[in-house]
């Protein structure tokens, strides 16, 4: 029984050579940079939204009323959802980066495994968000087709 347990532990233990460790550290560093850039982009989007909202409304130009003029960046729901998405994706990427770096530096396979799990969760989240976006896009196309057919 003891022999079986030692075989299982040696079977599932991760032994990386120096090149693999360096590649994983590089991937973790790039993931950390991408996480910081994504959260910075979301913060800049929020600042842009706030600036857009505080901008005075333009005067009536060329026969258009104020309600007829196109305005961009007025949707608080879209801004909030983008910010939430960026924070969630930042969390997974930052967790991957931190755990993998710490796991490789401390030779802890459990931290490396947990970090790779965080990266897997990152990609699962992106996949779900893409599926939702495609579904909403398809729904919008159907609604547009139906309303165009009614005219």
Backbone as a printed PyTorch tensor [residue, N CA C, xyz], in Angstrom:
tensor([[[  0.8200,  -1.1830,   0.0000],
         [  0.0000,   0.0000,   0.0000],
         [  0.8670,   1.2520,   0.0000]],

        [[  1.9560,   1.2410,   0.7920],
         [  2.8460,   2.3950,   0.8250],
         [  3.5160,   2.5920,  -0.5200]],

        [[  3.8570,   1.4970,  -1.1810],
         [  4.5050,   1.5770,  -2.4830],
         [  3.5830,   2.2330,  -3.5040]],

        [[  2.2840,   1.9420,  -3.4450],
         [  1.3120,   2.5200,  -4.3600],
         [  1.1950,   4.0260,  -4.1450]],

        [[  1.1850,   4.4470,  -2.8790],
         [  1.0960,   5.8780,  -2.5850],
         [  2.3400,   6.6220,  -3.0600]],

        [[  3.5130,   6.0340,  -2.9110],
         [  4.7300,   6.7120,  -3.3640],
         [  4.7720,   6.7970,  -4.8820]],

        [[  4.2310,   5.7680,  -5.5630],
         [  4.1700,   5.8280,  -7.0270],
         [  3.2130,   6.9220,  -7.4790]],

        [[  2.0550,   7.0600,  -6.7920],
         [  1.0970,   8.0970,  -7.1590],
         [  1.6810,   9.4830,  -6.9390]],

        [[  2.3780,   9.6860,  -5.8250],
         [  2.9440,  11.0050,  -5.5730],
         [  4.0420,  11.3260,  -6.5710]],

        [[  4.8330,  10.3450,  -6.9630],
         [  5.8700,  10.6240,  -7.9580],
         [  5.2620,  10.7880,  -9.3500]],

        [[  4.1250,  10.1270,  -9.5740],
         [  3.4670,  10.2430, -10.8700],
         [  2.8990,  11.6390, -11.0760]],

        [[  2.3400,  12.2430, -10.0190],
         [  1.6950,  13.5380, -10.1560],
         [  2.5820,  14.7070,  -9.7420]],

        [[  3.7850,  14.4620,  -9.2940],
         [  4.6660,  15.5790,  -8.9450],
         [  5.1970,  16.2020, -10.2310]],

        [[  5.3040,  17.5240, -10.2190],
         [  5.7590,  18.2290, -11.4040],
         [  7.2510,  18.4750, -11.3090]],

        [[  7.9680,  17.9690, -12.2630],
         [  9.3990,  18.2180, -12.3410],
         [  9.6660,  19.0130, -13.6060]],

        [[ 10.0500,  20.2640, -13.4260],
         [ 10.3110,  21.1340, -14.5570],
         [ 11.8060,  21.3440, -14.6850]],

        [[ 12.2720,  21.3850, -15.9380],
         [ 13.6610,  21.7690, -16.1360],
         [ 13.7650,  23.2920, -16.0910]],

        [[ 14.9790,  23.7970, -16.1220],
         [ 15.1880,  25.2450, -15.9870],
         [ 14.5320,  26.0350, -17.1080]],

        [[ 14.5430,  25.4940, -18.3120],
         [ 13.9260,  26.1920, -19.4490],
         [ 12.4180,  26.3230, -19.2520]],

        [[ 11.7730,  25.2650, -18.7970],
         [ 10.3270,  25.3060, -18.5610],
         [  9.9880,  26.2870, -17.4500]],

        [[ 10.7920,  26.2910, -16.4030],
         [ 10.5750,  27.2390, -15.3170],
         [ 10.6980,  28.6740, -15.8200]],

        [[ 11.7040,  28.9320, -16.6420],
         [ 11.8940,  30.2760, -17.1700],
         [ 10.7320,  30.6750, -18.0820]],

        [[ 10.2540,  29.7420, -18.8910],
         [  9.1200,  30.0270, -19.7750],
         [  7.8540,  30.3050, -18.9680]],

        [[  7.6400,  29.5600, -17.8960],
         [  6.4640,  29.7880, -17.0580],
         [  6.5600,  31.1160, -16.3230]],

        [[  7.7640,  31.4800, -15.8780],
         [  7.9490,  32.7870, -15.2430],
         [  7.6700,  33.9010, -16.2350]],

        [[  8.1290,  33.7290, -17.4740],
         [  7.8760,  34.7360, -18.5130],
         [  6.3840,  34.8670, -18.7970]],

        [[  5.7030,  33.7380, -18.8820],
         [  4.2570,  33.7690, -19.1230],
         [  3.5340,  34.4390, -17.9580]],

        [[  3.9840,  34.1660, -16.7360],
         [  3.3690,  34.7870, -15.5640],
         [  3.6260,  36.2850, -15.5470]],

        [[  4.8150,  36.6990, -15.9540],
         [  5.1330,  38.1290, -16.0070],
         [  4.2700,  38.8300, -17.0530]],

        [[  4.1450,  38.2250, -18.2190],
         [  3.3110,  38.8040, -19.2750],
         [  1.8490,  38.8460, -18.8270]],

        [[  1.3880,  37.7980, -18.1410],
         [  0.0270,  37.7960, -17.6050],
         [ -0.1910,  38.9080, -16.6030]],

        [[  0.8020,  39.1580, -15.7570],
         [  0.7050,  40.2460, -14.7970],
         [  0.6460,  41.6050, -15.4720]],

        [[  1.4610,  41.7840, -16.5050],
         [  1.4430,  43.0490, -17.2580],
         [  0.0990,  43.2330, -17.9550]],

        [[ -0.4120,  42.1610, -18.5520],
         [ -1.7180,  42.2410, -19.2280],
         [ -2.8290,  42.5630, -18.2330]],

        [[ -2.7350,  42.0160, -17.0280],
         [ -3.7400,  42.3010, -16.0030],
         [ -3.7230,  43.7770, -15.6220]],

        [[ -2.5370,  44.3200, -15.4530],
         [ -2.4150,  45.7390, -15.0940],
         [ -2.9160,  46.6260, -16.2200]],

        [[ -2.5720,  46.2820, -17.4500],
         [ -3.0270,  47.0760, -18.6010],
         [ -4.5410,  47.0220, -18.7320]],

        [[ -5.1430,  45.8470, -18.4940],
         [ -6.5980,  45.7290, -18.6330],
         [ -7.3240,  46.5520, -17.5740]],

        [[ -6.8360,  46.5380, -16.3450],
         [ -7.5070,  47.3130, -15.3020],
         [ -7.2720,  48.8040, -15.5240]],

        [[ -6.0940,  49.1680, -16.0570],
         [ -5.8290,  50.5790, -16.3640],
         [ -6.7440,  51.0550, -17.4960]],

        [[ -6.9690,  50.2020, -18.4950],
         [ -7.8840,  50.5570, -19.5800],
         [ -9.3010,  50.7510, -19.0910]],

        [[ -9.7350,  49.8980, -18.1730],
         [-11.0790,  50.0460, -17.6130],
         [-11.1890,  51.3250, -16.7950]],

        [[-10.1350,  51.6450, -16.0530],
         [-10.1440,  52.8820, -15.2630],
         [-10.1880,  54.1040, -16.1780]],

        [[ -9.4280,  54.0630, -17.2690],
         [ -9.4690,  55.1680, -18.2290],
         [-10.8450,  55.2780, -18.8880]],

        [[-11.4860,  54.1490, -19.1530],
         [-12.8470,  54.1800, -19.6960],
         [-13.8270,  54.8190, -18.7280]],

        [[-13.6640,  54.5230, -17.4450],
         [-14.5240,  55.1240, -16.4290],
         [-14.2860,  56.6310, -16.3440]],

        [[-13.0250,  57.0400, -16.3920],
         [-12.6990,  58.4710, -16.3800],
         [-13.2770,  59.1480, -17.6150]],

        [[-13.1510,  58.4960, -18.7700],
         [-13.7290,  59.0450, -20.0010],
         [-15.2360,  59.2000, -19.9040]],

        [[-15.8820,  58.2360, -19.2850],
         [-17.3330,  58.3230, -19.1030],
         [-17.6920,  59.5070, -18.2180]],

        [[-16.9490,  59.6600, -17.1190],
         [-17.2250,  60.7670, -16.2030],
         [-17.0000,  62.1030, -16.9030]],

        [[-15.9360,  62.2140, -17.6790],
         [-15.6660,  63.4560, -18.4090],
         [-16.7650,  63.7220, -19.4330]],

        [[-17.2100,  62.6870, -20.1180],
         [-18.2690,  62.8360, -21.1250],
         [-19.5730,  63.3000, -20.4800]],

        [[-19.8800,  62.7760, -19.3010],
         [-21.1220,  63.1540, -18.6140],
         [-21.0930,  64.5920, -18.1090]],

        [[-19.9010,  65.0790, -17.7540],
         [-19.8120,  66.4390, -17.2260],
         [-19.6650,  67.4880, -18.3220]],

        [[-19.4760,  67.0360, -19.5510],
         [-19.3540,  67.9750, -20.6610],
         [-20.7070,  68.6560, -20.8960]],

        [[-20.7090,  69.9640, -21.1300],
         [-21.9900,  70.6410, -21.3710],
         [-22.6160,  70.1750, -22.6790]],

        [[-23.9310,  70.1910, -22.7140],
         [-24.6310,  69.7690, -23.9250],
         [-24.4160,  70.8070, -25.0210]],

        [[-24.2410,  70.3470, -26.2500],
         [-23.9790,  71.2900, -27.3380],
         [-25.2320,  72.0980, -27.6850]],

        [[-25.0090,  73.2290, -28.2640],
         [-26.1300,  74.0500, -28.7050],
         [-26.7460,  73.4390, -29.9480]],

        [[-27.9240,  73.8560, -30.2800],
         [-28.6200,  73.3100, -31.4420],
         [-27.8620,  73.7220, -32.7030]],

        [[-27.5200,  72.7190, -33.5130],
         [-26.7630,  72.9700, -34.7370],
         [-27.5420,  72.4710, -35.9460]],

        [[-27.6450,  73.2860, -36.9710],
         [-28.1810,  72.9230, -38.2780],
         [-29.5420,  72.2500, -38.2070]],

        [[-30.4140,  72.7400, -37.3960],
         [-31.7870,  72.2560, -37.3810],
         [-32.0400,  71.0290, -36.5330]],

        [[-31.0380,  70.4890, -35.8760],
         [-31.2380,  69.3340, -35.0180],
         [-31.5820,  69.8080, -33.6140]],

        [[-32.5090,  69.1320, -32.9980],
         [-32.7810,  69.4380, -31.6020],
         [-31.7740,  68.6880, -30.7420]],

        [[-31.7500,  69.0010, -29.4870],
         [-30.7940,  68.3740, -28.5770],
         [-31.0190,  66.8700, -28.4840]],

        [[-32.2520,  66.4170, -28.5870],
         [-32.5280,  64.9900, -28.4850],
         [-32.2020,  64.2470, -29.7810]],

        [[-32.1460,  64.9580, -30.9130],
         [-31.8270,  64.3180, -32.1860],
         [-30.3320,  64.1270, -32.3830]],

        [[-29.5320,  64.8840, -31.6730],
         [-28.0880,  64.8310, -31.8750],
         [-27.5230,  63.5550, -31.2600]],

        [[-26.6390,  62.8730, -31.9890],
         [-26.0540,  61.6420, -31.4420],
         [-25.1040,  61.9650, -30.2930]],

        [[-25.1770,  61.1410, -29.2720],
         [-24.2900,  61.3160, -28.1250],
         [-23.6670,  59.9590, -27.8100]],

        [[-22.4080,  59.9500, -27.5600],
         [-21.7320,  58.7080, -27.2440],
         [-21.3520,  58.6370, -25.7840]],

        [[-21.2260,  57.4300, -25.2740],
         [-20.7450,  57.2360, -23.9150],
         [-21.7380,  57.5640, -22.8200]],

        [[-23.0280,  57.5150, -23.1000],
         [-24.0070,  57.8810, -22.0890],
         [-24.5690,  56.6810, -21.3310]],

        [[-24.1470,  55.5070, -21.6440],
         [-24.7610,  54.3380, -21.0450],
         [-24.0010,  53.9080, -19.7940]],

        [[-24.5450,  54.1790, -18.6370],
         [-23.9070,  53.8320, -17.3690],
         [-23.8670,  52.3210, -17.1670]],

        [[-24.8720,  51.6170, -17.6760],
         [-24.9130,  50.1660, -17.5150],
         [-23.7570,  49.5220, -18.2760]],

        [[-23.5340,  49.9440, -19.5090],
         [-22.4350,  49.3990, -20.3080],
         [-21.0900,  49.7150, -19.6480]],

        [[-20.9290,  50.9110, -19.1470],
         [-19.6790,  51.2960, -18.4790],
         [-19.4610,  50.4550, -17.2300]],

        [[-20.5160,  50.2540, -16.4600],
         [-20.4080,  49.4570, -15.2440],
         [-20.0810,  47.9980, -15.5700]],

        [[-20.7420,  47.4100, -16.5770],
         [-20.4700,  46.0240, -16.9540],
         [-19.0410,  45.8510, -17.4660]],

        [[-18.5500,  46.8260, -18.2050],
         [-17.1740,  46.7700, -18.6890],
         [-16.1940,  46.8200, -17.5300]],

        [[-16.4810,  47.6450, -16.5480],
         [-15.6230,  47.7500, -15.3760],
         [-15.6360,  46.4530, -14.5690]],

        [[-16.8000,  45.8530, -14.3960],
         [-16.8990,  44.5770, -13.6640],
         [-16.1450,  43.4830, -14.4030]],

        [[-16.3000,  43.4270, -15.7230],
         [-15.5920,  42.4300, -16.5230],
         [-14.0910,  42.5940, -16.3800]],

        [[-13.6130,  43.8210, -16.4280],
         [-12.1790,  44.0730, -16.3170],
         [-11.6490,  43.6750, -14.9380]],

        [[-12.4180,  43.9330, -13.8960],
         [-11.9730,  43.5740, -12.5440],
         [-11.9140,  42.0590, -12.3730]],

        [[-12.9060,  41.3520, -12.8910],
         [-12.9180,  39.8880, -12.7730],
         [-11.7570,  39.2790, -13.5540]],

        [[-11.5320,  39.7520, -14.7640],
         [-10.4300,  39.2160, -15.5640],
         [ -9.0820,  39.6030, -14.9550]],

        [[ -8.9940,  40.7970, -14.3880],
         [ -7.7740,  41.2050, -13.6810],
         [ -7.4950,  40.2590, -12.5230]],

        [[ -8.5280,  39.9020, -11.7910],
         [ -8.3560,  39.0170, -10.6430],
         [ -7.7350,  37.6860, -11.0690]],

        [[ -8.2860,  37.0640, -12.1140],
         [ -7.7760,  35.7650, -12.5470],
         [ -6.3610,  35.8680, -13.0960]],

        [[ -6.0830,  36.8810, -13.9070],
         [ -4.7370,  37.0170, -14.4640],
         [ -3.7110,  37.3520, -13.3890]],

        [[ -4.0760,  38.2210, -12.4770],
         [ -3.1470,  38.5850, -11.4070],
         [ -2.8900,  37.3870, -10.4940]],

        [[ -3.9230,  36.6220, -10.2290],
         [ -3.7790,  35.4210,  -9.3950],
         [ -2.8730,  34.4100, -10.0760]],

        [[ -3.0560,  34.2050, -11.3780],
         [ -2.1820,  33.3140, -12.1410],
         [ -0.7360,  33.7780, -12.0390]],

        [[ -0.5140,  35.0570, -12.2880],
         [  0.8330,  35.6000, -12.2920],
         [  1.5080,  35.4330, -10.9330]],

        [[  0.8190,  35.8060,  -9.8820],
         [  1.3980,  35.7530,  -8.5370],
         [  1.6700,  34.3220,  -8.0960]],

        [[  0.6910,  33.4430,  -8.2770],
         [  0.8530,  32.0710,  -7.8000],
         [  1.9280,  31.3080,  -8.5640]],

        [[  1.9890,  31.4940,  -9.8790],
         [  2.9870,  30.7680, -10.6610],
         [  4.3920,  31.2650, -10.3230]],

        [[  4.5620,  32.5760, -10.2110],
         [  5.8830,  33.1040,  -9.8450],
         [  6.3110,  32.6040,  -8.4670]],

        [[  5.4040,  32.6950,  -7.4920],
         [  5.7270,  32.2290,  -6.1440],
         [  5.9640,  30.7250,  -6.1070]],

        [[  5.1790,  29.9790,  -6.8710],
         [  5.3340,  28.5280,  -6.9000],
         [  6.6540,  28.0960,  -7.5160]],

        [[  7.0790,  28.7760,  -8.5630],
         [  8.3490,  28.4150,  -9.1980],
         [  9.5190,  28.8490,  -8.3190]],

        [[  9.4270,  30.0450,  -7.7480],
         [ 10.5170,  30.5120,  -6.8790],
         [ 10.6450,  29.6610,  -5.6180]],

        [[  9.5200,  29.1880,  -5.0820],
         [  9.5390,  28.3780,  -3.8660],
         [  9.4830,  26.8890,  -4.1270]],

        [[  9.5290,  26.4660,  -5.3780],
         [  9.4420,  25.0540,  -5.7700],
         [  8.2020,  24.3890,  -5.1790]],

        [[  7.0780,  25.0960,  -5.2440],
         [  5.8200,  24.5760,  -4.7200],
         [  4.9100,  24.2140,  -5.8930]],

        [[  4.7590,  22.9230,  -6.1260],
         [  3.9270,  22.4870,  -7.2480],
         [  2.4530,  22.7950,  -7.0060]],

        [[  2.0390,  22.8560,  -5.7370],
         [  0.6290,  23.1540,  -5.4640],
         [  0.2960,  24.5940,  -5.8480]],

        [[  1.2180,  25.5310,  -5.6180],
         [  0.9680,  26.9130,  -6.0270],
         [  0.9590,  27.0530,  -7.5430]],

        [[  1.8550,  26.3450,  -8.2090],
         [  1.8760,  26.3830,  -9.6770],
         [  0.5780,  25.8090, -10.2280]],

        [[  0.1260,  24.7020,  -9.6470],
         [ -1.1260,  24.0940, -10.0880],
         [ -2.3080,  25.0270,  -9.8530]],

        [[ -2.3230,  25.6800,  -8.6900],
         [ -3.4060,  26.6220,  -8.3910],
         [ -3.3600,  27.8260,  -9.3360]],

        [[ -2.1560,  28.2870,  -9.6650],
         [ -2.0070,  29.3960, -10.6090],
         [ -2.4780,  29.0250, -11.9980]],

        [[ -2.1520,  27.8180, -12.4360],
         [ -2.6220,  27.3690, -13.7530],
         [ -4.1380,  27.1770, -13.7480]],

        [[ -4.6910,  26.8070, -12.6020],
         [ -6.1480,  26.7270, -12.4730],
         [ -6.7910,  28.0930, -12.6130]],

        [[ -6.1320,  29.1300, -12.0570],
         [ -6.6410,  30.4980, -12.2030],
         [ -6.6000,  30.9250, -13.6710]],

        [[ -5.5570,  30.5080, -14.3890],
         [ -5.4890,  30.8170, -15.8200],
         [ -6.5960,  30.0900, -16.5820]],

        [[ -6.8820,  28.8570, -16.1840],
         [ -7.9840,  28.1200, -16.8090],
         [ -9.3130,  28.8230, -16.5480]],

        [[ -9.5130,  29.3210, -15.3360],
         [-10.7360,  30.0590, -15.0180],
         [-10.8310,  31.3520, -15.8190]],

        [[ -9.6970,  31.9830, -16.0660],
         [ -9.6580,  33.1940, -16.8930],
         [-10.1990,  32.8860, -18.2880]],

        [[ -9.7060,  31.8150, -18.8890],
         [-10.1430,  31.4680, -20.2420],
         [-11.5950,  30.9770, -20.2670]],

        [[-12.0280,  30.2940, -19.2180],
         [-13.4360,  29.8910, -19.1380],
         [-14.3380,  31.1160, -19.0720]],

        [[-13.9340,  32.1060, -18.2820],
         [-14.7200,  33.3350, -18.1530],
         [-14.8000,  34.0650, -19.4840]],

        [[-13.6800,  34.1580, -20.1780],
         [-13.6830,  34.8030, -21.4920],
         [-14.5900,  34.0410, -22.4510]],

        [[-14.5450,  32.7240, -22.4120],
         [-15.4070,  31.9200, -23.2790],
         [-16.8810,  32.1590, -23.0140]],

        [[-17.2510,  32.2120, -21.7470],
         [-18.6490,  32.4670, -21.3950],
         [-19.0660,  33.8610, -21.8670]],

        [[-18.1980,  34.8540, -21.6670],
         [-18.5200,  36.2170, -22.1040],
         [-18.6690,  36.3100, -23.6210]],

        [[-17.8410,  35.5820, -24.3450],
         [-17.9490,  35.5740, -25.8120],
         [-19.2580,  34.9170, -26.2420]],

        [[-19.6210,  33.8240, -25.5970],
         [-20.8810,  33.1510, -25.9420],
         [-22.0690,  34.0650, -25.6640]],

        [[-22.0430,  34.7670, -24.5260],
         [-23.1260,  35.7090, -24.2120],
         [-23.1870,  36.8230, -25.2440]],

        [[-22.0300,  37.3760, -25.6170],
         [-21.9970,  38.4620, -26.6000],
         [-22.5040,  37.9850, -27.9580]],

        [[-22.1140,  36.7920, -28.3780],
         [-22.6010,  36.2620, -29.6530],
         [-24.1040,  36.0100, -29.6150]],

        [[-24.6030,  35.5360, -28.4790],
         [-26.0430,  35.3240, -28.3450],
         [-26.8140,  36.6320, -28.4210]],

        [[-26.3100,  37.6710, -27.7500],
         [-26.9630,  38.9740, -27.8230],
         [-26.8910,  39.5580, -29.2300]],

        [[-25.7670,  39.3490, -29.9030],
         [-25.6180,  39.8130, -31.2780],
         [-26.6110,  39.0990, -32.1990]],

        [[-26.7450,  37.7850, -32.0460],
         [-27.6950,  37.0320, -32.8570],
         [-29.1280,  37.4750, -32.5670]],

        [[-29.4310,  37.7260, -31.2970],
         [-30.7580,  38.2120, -30.9330],
         [-31.0340,  39.5740, -31.5660]],

        [[-30.0330,  40.4470, -31.5560],
         [-30.1950,  41.7670, -32.1730],
         [-30.4350,  41.6470, -33.6710]],

        [[-29.7430,  40.7350, -34.3270],
         [-29.9390,  40.5380, -35.7720],
         [-31.3510,  40.0420, -36.0450]],

        [[-31.8500,  39.1110, -35.2400],
         [-33.2050,  38.6100, -35.4180],
         [-34.2320,  39.7110, -35.2020]],

        [[-34.0370,  40.5160, -34.1810],
         [-34.9750,  41.6150, -33.9120],
         [-34.9530,  42.6260, -35.0590]],

        [[-33.7670,  42.9610, -35.5450],
         [-33.6710,  43.9000, -36.6640],
         [-34.3290,  43.3270, -37.9060]],

        [[-34.1280,  42.0390, -38.1680],
         [-34.7430,  41.4050, -39.3420],
         [-36.2720,  41.3870, -39.2130]],

        [[-36.7740,  41.1140, -38.0270],
         [-38.2070,  41.0760, -37.8440],
         [-38.8340,  42.4640, -37.9690]],

        [[-38.1800,  43.4560, -37.4060],
         [-38.7450,  44.8110, -37.5140],
         [-38.6140,  45.3500, -38.9360]],

        [[-37.6000,  44.9580, -39.6610],
         [-37.4480,  45.4000, -41.0540],
         [-38.5100,  44.7100, -41.9280]],

        [[-38.8560,  43.4770, -41.5740],
         [-39.8650,  42.7590, -42.3500],
         [-41.2710,  43.2740, -42.1050]],

        [[-41.5150,  43.9640, -41.0220],
         [-42.8250,  44.4710, -40.6970],
         [-43.1420,  45.7710, -41.4420]],

        [[-42.1470,  46.4180, -41.9590],
         [-42.3720,  47.7070, -42.6290],
         [-42.8670,  47.5430, -44.0250]]])
